[in-house]
């Protein structure tokens, strides 16, 4: 069982930065692939970034070069550094976990956090 709690969302101006954090419970956190997904109003949930247990990352084309995902297995934490934010990045951001890298890459996960709102607006 893995429990996930996101934090760090908020209101930021276009071009600004935010760092999201996801705290995970469970001593076997290190074997899980982790992901960030987002859902904007009226849209389907979409993959943002994923990171494997060994640190391999992959990003959606819309955020590549602007967002950076990382993990600290010693602290059971994952992070999403978001730079050069755009209004279209506005969404609820969810942290999720799965044992399968393939499932994680498809924004599927056995465990999900409650989400944190990110609003990019002037």
mmCIF file of the C-alpha atoms, coordinates in Angstrom:
data_MODEL
# 
_entry.id   MODEL 
# 
loop_
_atom_site.group_PDB 
_atom_site.id 
_atom_site.type_symbol 
_atom_site.label_atom_id 
_atom_site.label_alt_id 
_atom_site.label_comp_id 
_atom_site.label_asym_id 
_atom_site.label_entity_id 
_atom_site.label_seq_id 
_atom_site.pdbx_PDB_ins_code 
_atom_site.Cartn_x 
_atom_site.Cartn_y 
_atom_site.Cartn_z 
_atom_site.occupancy 
_atom_site.B_iso_or_equiv 
_atom_site.pdbx_formal_charge 
_atom_site.auth_seq_id 
_atom_site.auth_comp_id 
_atom_site.auth_asym_id 
_atom_site.auth_atom_id 
_atom_site.pdbx_PDB_model_num 
ATOM 1   C CA . UNK A 1 1   ? 0.000   0.000  0.000   1.00 0.00 ? 1   UNK A CA 1 
ATOM 2   C CA . UNK A 1 2   ? 1.304   3.438  -0.944  1.00 0.00 ? 2   UNK A CA 1 
ATOM 3   C CA . UNK A 1 3   ? -0.211  6.728  0.118   1.00 0.00 ? 3   UNK A CA 1 
ATOM 4   C CA . UNK A 1 4   ? 0.641   9.901  -1.776  1.00 0.00 ? 4   UNK A CA 1 
ATOM 5   C CA . UNK A 1 5   ? 0.252   13.519 -0.698  1.00 0.00 ? 5   UNK A CA 1 
ATOM 6   C CA . UNK A 1 6   ? 0.992   16.402 -3.052  1.00 0.00 ? 6   UNK A CA 1 
ATOM 7   C CA . UNK A 1 7   ? 1.904   19.944 -2.097  1.00 0.00 ? 7   UNK A CA 1 
ATOM 8   C CA . UNK A 1 8   ? 3.310   23.088 -3.652  1.00 0.00 ? 8   UNK A CA 1 
ATOM 9   C CA . UNK A 1 9   ? 0.540   24.205 -5.964  1.00 0.00 ? 9   UNK A CA 1 
ATOM 10  C CA . UNK A 1 10  ? -0.668  27.775 -6.182  1.00 0.00 ? 10  UNK A CA 1 
ATOM 11  C CA . UNK A 1 11  ? -1.107  30.845 -8.339  1.00 0.00 ? 11  UNK A CA 1 
ATOM 12  C CA . UNK A 1 12  ? 1.817   32.014 -10.443 1.00 0.00 ? 12  UNK A CA 1 
ATOM 13  C CA . UNK A 1 13  ? 2.251   34.503 -13.257 1.00 0.00 ? 13  UNK A CA 1 
ATOM 14  C CA . UNK A 1 14  ? 3.127   33.367 -16.773 1.00 0.00 ? 14  UNK A CA 1 
ATOM 15  C CA . UNK A 1 15  ? 6.855   32.757 -17.020 1.00 0.00 ? 15  UNK A CA 1 
ATOM 16  C CA . UNK A 1 16  ? 7.100   31.948 -13.331 1.00 0.00 ? 16  UNK A CA 1 
ATOM 17  C CA . UNK A 1 17  ? 8.104   28.767 -11.525 1.00 0.00 ? 17  UNK A CA 1 
ATOM 18  C CA . UNK A 1 18  ? 6.644   26.355 -9.014  1.00 0.00 ? 18  UNK A CA 1 
ATOM 19  C CA . UNK A 1 19  ? 7.919   23.171 -7.449  1.00 0.00 ? 19  UNK A CA 1 
ATOM 20  C CA . UNK A 1 20  ? 5.450   20.427 -6.638  1.00 0.00 ? 20  UNK A CA 1 
ATOM 21  C CA . UNK A 1 21  ? 6.275   17.801 -4.053  1.00 0.00 ? 21  UNK A CA 1 
ATOM 22  C CA . UNK A 1 22  ? 4.771   14.385 -3.478  1.00 0.00 ? 22  UNK A CA 1 
ATOM 23  C CA . UNK A 1 23  ? 5.337   12.567 -0.210  1.00 0.00 ? 23  UNK A CA 1 
ATOM 24  C CA . UNK A 1 24  ? 4.914   8.809  -0.342  1.00 0.00 ? 24  UNK A CA 1 
ATOM 25  C CA . UNK A 1 25  ? 4.404   6.383  2.507   1.00 0.00 ? 25  UNK A CA 1 
ATOM 26  C CA . UNK A 1 26  ? 5.685   2.835  2.466   1.00 0.00 ? 26  UNK A CA 1 
ATOM 27  C CA . UNK A 1 27  ? 9.119   1.313  2.763   1.00 0.00 ? 27  UNK A CA 1 
ATOM 28  C CA . UNK A 1 28  ? 9.023   -0.123 -0.760  1.00 0.00 ? 28  UNK A CA 1 
ATOM 29  C CA . UNK A 1 29  ? 8.630   3.264  -2.413  1.00 0.00 ? 29  UNK A CA 1 
ATOM 30  C CA . UNK A 1 30  ? 11.950  2.877  -4.193  1.00 0.00 ? 30  UNK A CA 1 
ATOM 31  C CA . UNK A 1 31  ? 10.672  0.069  -6.445  1.00 0.00 ? 31  UNK A CA 1 
ATOM 32  C CA . UNK A 1 32  ? 7.776   2.057  -7.814  1.00 0.00 ? 32  UNK A CA 1 
ATOM 33  C CA . UNK A 1 33  ? 7.734   4.101  -10.971 1.00 0.00 ? 33  UNK A CA 1 
ATOM 34  C CA . UNK A 1 34  ? 6.242   7.496  -10.247 1.00 0.00 ? 34  UNK A CA 1 
ATOM 35  C CA . UNK A 1 35  ? 4.394   9.972  -12.384 1.00 0.00 ? 35  UNK A CA 1 
ATOM 36  C CA . UNK A 1 36  ? 2.765   13.350 -12.509 1.00 0.00 ? 36  UNK A CA 1 
ATOM 37  C CA . UNK A 1 37  ? -0.442  13.806 -14.451 1.00 0.00 ? 37  UNK A CA 1 
ATOM 38  C CA . UNK A 1 38  ? -2.719  16.819 -14.772 1.00 0.00 ? 38  UNK A CA 1 
ATOM 39  C CA . UNK A 1 39  ? -6.321  17.531 -15.545 1.00 0.00 ? 39  UNK A CA 1 
ATOM 40  C CA . UNK A 1 40  ? -7.635  20.868 -16.720 1.00 0.00 ? 40  UNK A CA 1 
ATOM 41  C CA . UNK A 1 41  ? -11.345 21.762 -16.546 1.00 0.00 ? 41  UNK A CA 1 
ATOM 42  C CA . UNK A 1 42  ? -13.284 20.019 -19.288 1.00 0.00 ? 42  UNK A CA 1 
ATOM 43  C CA . UNK A 1 43  ? -10.272 17.997 -20.407 1.00 0.00 ? 43  UNK A CA 1 
ATOM 44  C CA . UNK A 1 44  ? -9.061  14.475 -19.890 1.00 0.00 ? 44  UNK A CA 1 
ATOM 45  C CA . UNK A 1 45  ? -6.267  13.689 -17.486 1.00 0.00 ? 45  UNK A CA 1 
ATOM 46  C CA . UNK A 1 46  ? -2.918  13.700 -19.279 1.00 0.00 ? 46  UNK A CA 1 
ATOM 47  C CA . UNK A 1 47  ? 0.576   12.511 -18.554 1.00 0.00 ? 47  UNK A CA 1 
ATOM 48  C CA . UNK A 1 48  ? 3.081   15.199 -17.577 1.00 0.00 ? 48  UNK A CA 1 
ATOM 49  C CA . UNK A 1 49  ? 6.213   13.325 -16.518 1.00 0.00 ? 49  UNK A CA 1 
ATOM 50  C CA . UNK A 1 50  ? 7.329   9.948  -15.221 1.00 0.00 ? 50  UNK A CA 1 
ATOM 51  C CA . UNK A 1 51  ? 10.389  8.653  -13.424 1.00 0.00 ? 51  UNK A CA 1 
ATOM 52  C CA . UNK A 1 52  ? 11.502  5.073  -13.004 1.00 0.00 ? 52  UNK A CA 1 
ATOM 53  C CA . UNK A 1 53  ? 12.877  3.461  -9.884  1.00 0.00 ? 53  UNK A CA 1 
ATOM 54  C CA . UNK A 1 54  ? 16.427  4.058  -11.137 1.00 0.00 ? 54  UNK A CA 1 
ATOM 55  C CA . UNK A 1 55  ? 15.764  7.663  -12.154 1.00 0.00 ? 55  UNK A CA 1 
ATOM 56  C CA . UNK A 1 56  ? 14.985  7.396  -15.863 1.00 0.00 ? 56  UNK A CA 1 
ATOM 57  C CA . UNK A 1 57  ? 12.613  10.179 -16.860 1.00 0.00 ? 57  UNK A CA 1 
ATOM 58  C CA . UNK A 1 58  ? 10.208  10.886 -19.662 1.00 0.00 ? 58  UNK A CA 1 
ATOM 59  C CA . UNK A 1 59  ? 8.133   13.978 -20.358 1.00 0.00 ? 59  UNK A CA 1 
ATOM 60  C CA . UNK A 1 60  ? 5.127   15.031 -22.360 1.00 0.00 ? 60  UNK A CA 1 
ATOM 61  C CA . UNK A 1 61  ? 6.159   17.055 -25.373 1.00 0.00 ? 61  UNK A CA 1 
ATOM 62  C CA . UNK A 1 62  ? 4.203   20.044 -24.065 1.00 0.00 ? 62  UNK A CA 1 
ATOM 63  C CA . UNK A 1 63  ? 6.422   20.338 -20.979 1.00 0.00 ? 63  UNK A CA 1 
ATOM 64  C CA . UNK A 1 64  ? 9.764   19.012 -22.203 1.00 0.00 ? 64  UNK A CA 1 
ATOM 65  C CA . UNK A 1 65  ? 12.518  21.502 -21.530 1.00 0.00 ? 65  UNK A CA 1 
ATOM 66  C CA . UNK A 1 66  ? 10.420  23.393 -18.984 1.00 0.00 ? 66  UNK A CA 1 
ATOM 67  C CA . UNK A 1 67  ? 9.584   20.771 -16.339 1.00 0.00 ? 67  UNK A CA 1 
ATOM 68  C CA . UNK A 1 68  ? 11.975  18.522 -14.456 1.00 0.00 ? 68  UNK A CA 1 
ATOM 69  C CA . UNK A 1 69  ? 10.931  15.500 -12.423 1.00 0.00 ? 69  UNK A CA 1 
ATOM 70  C CA . UNK A 1 70  ? 13.153  14.010 -9.739  1.00 0.00 ? 70  UNK A CA 1 
ATOM 71  C CA . UNK A 1 71  ? 12.944  11.614 -6.834  1.00 0.00 ? 71  UNK A CA 1 
ATOM 72  C CA . UNK A 1 72  ? 14.663  11.122 -3.506  1.00 0.00 ? 72  UNK A CA 1 
ATOM 73  C CA . UNK A 1 73  ? 14.236  7.507  -2.473  1.00 0.00 ? 73  UNK A CA 1 
ATOM 74  C CA . UNK A 1 74  ? 15.816  8.113  0.923   1.00 0.00 ? 74  UNK A CA 1 
ATOM 75  C CA . UNK A 1 75  ? 13.066  10.624 1.729   1.00 0.00 ? 75  UNK A CA 1 
ATOM 76  C CA . UNK A 1 76  ? 10.231  8.892  -0.174  1.00 0.00 ? 76  UNK A CA 1 
ATOM 77  C CA . UNK A 1 77  ? 9.703   12.056 -2.188  1.00 0.00 ? 77  UNK A CA 1 
ATOM 78  C CA . UNK A 1 78  ? 9.186   12.988 -5.803  1.00 0.00 ? 78  UNK A CA 1 
ATOM 79  C CA . UNK A 1 79  ? 9.302   16.495 -7.183  1.00 0.00 ? 79  UNK A CA 1 
ATOM 80  C CA . UNK A 1 80  ? 8.198   18.375 -10.256 1.00 0.00 ? 80  UNK A CA 1 
ATOM 81  C CA . UNK A 1 81  ? 10.086  21.582 -10.945 1.00 0.00 ? 81  UNK A CA 1 
ATOM 82  C CA . UNK A 1 82  ? 8.004   23.691 -13.316 1.00 0.00 ? 82  UNK A CA 1 
ATOM 83  C CA . UNK A 1 83  ? 9.667   26.636 -15.038 1.00 0.00 ? 83  UNK A CA 1 
ATOM 84  C CA . UNK A 1 84  ? 8.507   29.032 -17.758 1.00 0.00 ? 84  UNK A CA 1 
ATOM 85  C CA . UNK A 1 85  ? 4.926   28.304 -16.833 1.00 0.00 ? 85  UNK A CA 1 
ATOM 86  C CA . UNK A 1 86  ? 2.181   29.075 -19.323 1.00 0.00 ? 86  UNK A CA 1 
ATOM 87  C CA . UNK A 1 87  ? -1.550  29.661 -18.828 1.00 0.00 ? 87  UNK A CA 1 
ATOM 88  C CA . UNK A 1 88  ? -2.190  26.320 -20.537 1.00 0.00 ? 88  UNK A CA 1 
ATOM 89  C CA . UNK A 1 89  ? -0.339  24.599 -17.685 1.00 0.00 ? 89  UNK A CA 1 
ATOM 90  C CA . UNK A 1 90  ? -3.266  25.480 -15.415 1.00 0.00 ? 90  UNK A CA 1 
ATOM 91  C CA . UNK A 1 91  ? -4.690  22.240 -14.038 1.00 0.00 ? 91  UNK A CA 1 
ATOM 92  C CA . UNK A 1 92  ? -4.959  19.999 -11.026 1.00 0.00 ? 92  UNK A CA 1 
ATOM 93  C CA . UNK A 1 93  ? -1.711  18.060 -10.785 1.00 0.00 ? 93  UNK A CA 1 
ATOM 94  C CA . UNK A 1 94  ? -1.711  14.510 -9.459  1.00 0.00 ? 94  UNK A CA 1 
ATOM 95  C CA . UNK A 1 95  ? 1.122   12.331 -8.261  1.00 0.00 ? 95  UNK A CA 1 
ATOM 96  C CA . UNK A 1 96  ? 0.752   8.604  -8.892  1.00 0.00 ? 96  UNK A CA 1 
ATOM 97  C CA . UNK A 1 97  ? 2.663   5.370  -8.445  1.00 0.00 ? 97  UNK A CA 1 
ATOM 98  C CA . UNK A 1 98  ? 2.771   1.974  -10.091 1.00 0.00 ? 98  UNK A CA 1 
ATOM 99  C CA . UNK A 1 99  ? 5.096   -1.025 -10.191 1.00 0.00 ? 99  UNK A CA 1 
ATOM 100 C CA . UNK A 1 100 ? 4.911   -1.081 -13.996 1.00 0.00 ? 100 UNK A CA 1 
ATOM 101 C CA . UNK A 1 101 ? 6.911   1.413  -16.051 1.00 0.00 ? 101 UNK A CA 1 
ATOM 102 C CA . UNK A 1 102 ? 4.650   0.740  -19.030 1.00 0.00 ? 102 UNK A CA 1 
ATOM 103 C CA . UNK A 1 103 ? 1.508   1.540  -17.054 1.00 0.00 ? 103 UNK A CA 1 
ATOM 104 C CA . UNK A 1 104 ? 3.116   4.643  -15.585 1.00 0.00 ? 104 UNK A CA 1 
ATOM 105 C CA . UNK A 1 105 ? 3.961   5.874  -19.080 1.00 0.00 ? 105 UNK A CA 1 
ATOM 106 C CA . UNK A 1 106 ? 0.250   5.624  -19.895 1.00 0.00 ? 106 UNK A CA 1 
ATOM 107 C CA . UNK A 1 107 ? -0.733  7.734  -16.889 1.00 0.00 ? 107 UNK A CA 1 
ATOM 108 C CA . UNK A 1 108 ? -2.086  4.675  -15.128 1.00 0.00 ? 108 UNK A CA 1 
ATOM 109 C CA . UNK A 1 109 ? -1.279  3.949  -11.550 1.00 0.00 ? 109 UNK A CA 1 
ATOM 110 C CA . UNK A 1 110 ? -2.354  1.819  -8.645  1.00 0.00 ? 110 UNK A CA 1 
ATOM 111 C CA . UNK A 1 111 ? -2.019  4.737  -6.254  1.00 0.00 ? 111 UNK A CA 1 
ATOM 112 C CA . UNK A 1 112 ? -2.967  8.387  -6.640  1.00 0.00 ? 112 UNK A CA 1 
ATOM 113 C CA . UNK A 1 113 ? -2.690  11.503 -4.547  1.00 0.00 ? 113 UNK A CA 1 
ATOM 114 C CA . UNK A 1 114 ? -5.542  13.928 -3.996  1.00 0.00 ? 114 UNK A CA 1 
ATOM 115 C CA . UNK A 1 115 ? -4.156  16.531 -6.381  1.00 0.00 ? 115 UNK A CA 1 
ATOM 116 C CA . UNK A 1 116 ? -2.878  20.086 -6.069  1.00 0.00 ? 116 UNK A CA 1 
ATOM 117 C CA . UNK A 1 117 ? -4.141  23.067 -8.060  1.00 0.00 ? 117 UNK A CA 1 
ATOM 118 C CA . UNK A 1 118 ? -1.754  25.013 -10.262 1.00 0.00 ? 118 UNK A CA 1 
ATOM 119 C CA . UNK A 1 119 ? -3.054  28.237 -11.773 1.00 0.00 ? 119 UNK A CA 1 
ATOM 120 C CA . UNK A 1 120 ? -0.978  30.270 -14.205 1.00 0.00 ? 120 UNK A CA 1 
ATOM 121 C CA . UNK A 1 121 ? -2.484  33.686 -14.712 1.00 0.00 ? 121 UNK A CA 1 
ATOM 122 C CA . UNK A 1 122 ? -1.567  37.350 -14.744 1.00 0.00 ? 122 UNK A CA 1 
# 
